[in-house]
Amino acid sequence: MHLIGVDVGGTFTDLIYTDTETNATAIHKVPTTPDDPSVGAIVGIEALCKRLPIDPRRIDHVLHGTTIATNAVLEYEGAKTGIPQYTGMTLAVDWHHQSLRIHP
């Protein structure tokens, strides 16, 4: 199986390719495109496939993550947001291994 993982960060977009049958791996890094982070991801996937070389149509799965939102929370940047809580409803917000549980 041919897999590509993409992590879109604030400065760089990191990519990793792995072939689960041969255990081949490759990494690649491109600048993040702040106006549209998907552009950096696509450019990175195309560049990684060209470098290997592998036909992009052979990629079985692309796994995506981002540290942009995580960094915004950690650095107290970004839009002010709220989570509405309705009477009688239980809200559970999970963030990786940490949990914030709010009960009425």
ZIVENFEN-V645781 format. One record per backbone hydrogen bond with DSSP energy under -1.0 kcal/mol. NH is the residue of the N-H (numbers start at 1). CO is the residue of the C=O. If there is no record, write none. Layout:
NH&CO ; NH&CO
This chain:
3&18 ; 4&61 ; 5&16 ; 6&63 ; 7&14 ; 8&65 ; 9&12 ; 13&30 ; 14&7 ; 15&28 ; 16&5 ; 17&26 ; 18&3 ; 19&24 ; 20&1 ; 23&19 ; 26&17 ; 28&15 ; 30&13 ; 32&11 ; 36&33 ; 39&36 ; 41&37 ; 42&38 ; 43&39 ; 44&40 ; 45&41 ; 46&42 ; 47&43 ; 48&44 ; 49&45 ; 50&46 ; 51&47 ; 52&48 ; 54&49 ; 58&55 ; 59&56 ; 60&2 ; 61&2 ; 63&4 ; 65&6 ; 67&8 ; 68&8 ; 71&67 ; 72&68 ; 73&69 ; 74&70 ; 75&71 ; 76&73 ; 77&72 ; 89&86 ; 91&102 ; 93&100 ; 95&98 ; 98&95 ; 100&93 ; 102&91
